[in-house]
């Protein structure tokens, strides 16, 4: 049985750990409010951007822009993976990395050469430890997200797709659904498939009895697409950054809350052990005293 001093030191150590986890929970909660507000404000903009682009692409041919056309031979695949820079957020980063590696394995089995563009230190370290290569890495940037980072990441894959260096570009990130649910999401960035999405939206509108509005664009649709398509890819990457940021704080908040509860349970068990050890020590001392008295009387 451990000594009273050892048990007491363990109780003190777990108590200090509890203070740290509780503080981290409060910090994650404060950061989550800002990150959640940003993604909730940005989602309507991204959705409307998609609607406008879908309407435009429906009026032009598939080869009107390089980002709309599919390559005849698909040999190279680029995966943009967005994770956090820090850990202590449960299985959040592991789920994103697993989804990205599963996608990479599927593409490799299809005969494609897979490479990664990593945003976040956790994803970068995972790719370095794997058999795949990273053609771009942006670590320690998730603490201060701006559109410039999204523009840089998106422009790299846009240039590669237009230069025929990549035949497919995928985006893997953590989607913020709720406080307790942040699943990894896989999105095909290039080639863009907005016409199919627009047809689905048209079918929904017909089913609900709503009439589709027809717009007149000036200048021509091709000139507008030349400006909007690269921006659309950047918007999707930026949305992935915002979603991942909010998901990271929510996952860390939940993980630290669980850690605090575990500390409370451990302190309770150690306190019970401390009391049992002290009682056993007192009982042993009483037995020694009684035994000594009996010996003197004898």
WOKACOR-V141781 format. One record per residue. N is the residue number from 1. RES is the residue in one small letter. NEAR is the number of other C-alpha atoms within 10 Angstrom. Layout:
[[N/RES/NEAR] [N/RES/NEAR]]
This chain:
[[1/x/8] [2/x/9] [3/x/11] [4/x/16] [5/x/10] [6/x/10] [7/x/19] [8/x/14] [9/x/11] [10/x/17] [11/x/20] [12/x/12] [13/x/13] [14/x/18] [15/x/17] [16/x/13] [17/x/15] [18/x/21] [19/x/13] [20/x/14] [21/x/23] [22/x/19] [23/x/14] [24/x/19] [25/x/22] [26/x/14] [27/x/14] [28/x/21] [29/x/17] [30/x/13] [31/x/16] [32/x/22] [33/x/13] [34/x/12] [35/x/21] [36/x/21] [37/x/12] [38/x/16] [39/x/20] [40/x/13] [41/x/10] [42/x/16] [43/x/16] [44/x/11] [45/x/13] [46/x/15] [47/x/12] [48/x/11] [49/x/16] [50/x/20] [51/x/16] [52/x/14] [53/x/20] [54/x/20] [55/x/20] [56/x/22] [57/x/25] [58/x/16] [59/x/11] [60/x/15] [61/x/12] [62/x/16] [63/x/10] [64/x/15] [65/x/16] [66/x/19] [67/x/22] [68/x/19] [69/x/16] [70/x/17] [71/x/15] [72/x/7] [73/x/9] [74/x/16] [75/x/18] [76/x/19] [77/x/21] [78/x/27] [79/x/26] [80/x/27] [81/x/28] [82/x/31] [83/x/30] [84/x/28] [85/x/19] [86/x/15] [87/x/15] [88/x/16] [89/x/20] [90/x/16] [91/x/13] [92/x/24] [93/x/28] [94/x/17] [95/x/18] [96/x/26] [97/x/24] [98/x/13] [99/x/19] [100/x/26] [101/x/18] [102/x/12] [103/x/17] [104/x/22] [105/x/15] [106/x/13] [107/x/19] [108/x/16] [109/x/10] [110/x/11] [111/x/12] [112/x/20] [113/x/18] [114/x/23] [115/x/21] [116/x/25] [117/x/25] [118/x/25] [119/x/26] [120/x/23] [121/x/20] [122/x/20] [123/x/27] [124/x/25] [125/x/13] [126/x/17] [127/x/21] [128/x/12] [129/x/10] [130/x/9] [131/x/9] [132/x/17] [133/x/15] [134/x/16] [135/x/11] [136/x/16] [137/x/19] [138/x/18] [139/x/18] [140/x/14] [141/x/14] [142/x/22] [143/x/12] [144/x/8] [145/x/14] [146/x/13] [147/x/15] [148/x/11] [149/x/19] [150/x/20] [151/x/17] [152/x/14] [153/x/22] [154/x/25] [155/x/16] [156/x/13] [157/x/24] [158/x/24] [159/x/13] [160/x/16] [161/x/23] [162/x/14] [163/x/11] [164/x/16] [165/x/15] [166/x/24] [167/x/22] [168/x/25] [169/x/24] [170/x/21] [171/x/21] [172/x/25] [173/x/32] [174/x/29] [175/x/23] [176/x/26] [177/x/12] [178/x/12] [179/x/15] [180/x/12] [181/x/14] [182/x/22] [183/x/18] [184/x/22] [185/x/16] [186/x/19] [187/x/14] [188/x/13] [189/x/24] [190/x/23] [191/x/18] [192/x/22] [193/x/17] [194/x/19] [195/x/20] [196/x/13] [197/x/16] [198/x/20] [199/x/14] [200/x/12] [201/x/15] [202/x/16] [203/x/13] [204/x/12] [205/x/13] [206/x/12] [207/x/9] [208/x/9] [209/x/9] [210/x/11] [211/x/9] [212/x/10] [213/x/6] [214/x/7] [215/x/9] [216/x/8] [217/x/9] [218/x/8] [219/x/8] [220/x/11] [221/x/18] [222/x/16] [223/x/12] [224/x/15] [225/x/20] [226/x/14] [227/x/10] [228/x/17] [229/x/20] [230/x/16] [231/x/16] [232/x/19] [233/x/22] [234/x/23] [235/x/22] [236/x/21] [237/x/26] [238/x/24] [239/x/22] [240/x/25] [241/x/28] [242/x/28] [243/x/25] [244/x/29] [245/x/30] [246/x/27] [247/x/32] [248/x/31] [249/x/25] [250/x/27] [251/x/25] [252/x/25] [253/x/28] [254/x/19] [255/x/19] [256/x/23] [257/x/18] [258/x/16] [259/x/19] [260/x/23] [261/x/14] [262/x/14] [263/x/21] [264/x/15] [265/x/12] [266/x/16] [267/x/19] [268/x/13] [269/x/13] [270/x/17] [271/x/16] [272/x/13] [273/x/17] [274/x/21] [275/x/14] [276/x/14] [277/x/17] [278/x/14] [279/x/12] [280/x/13] [281/x/14] [282/x/12] [283/x/12] [284/x/12] [285/x/12] [286/x/12] [287/x/12] [288/x/12] [289/x/12] [290/x/11] [291/x/12] [292/x/12] [293/x/11] [294/x/10] [295/x/9] [296/x/7] [297/x/7] [298/x/6]]
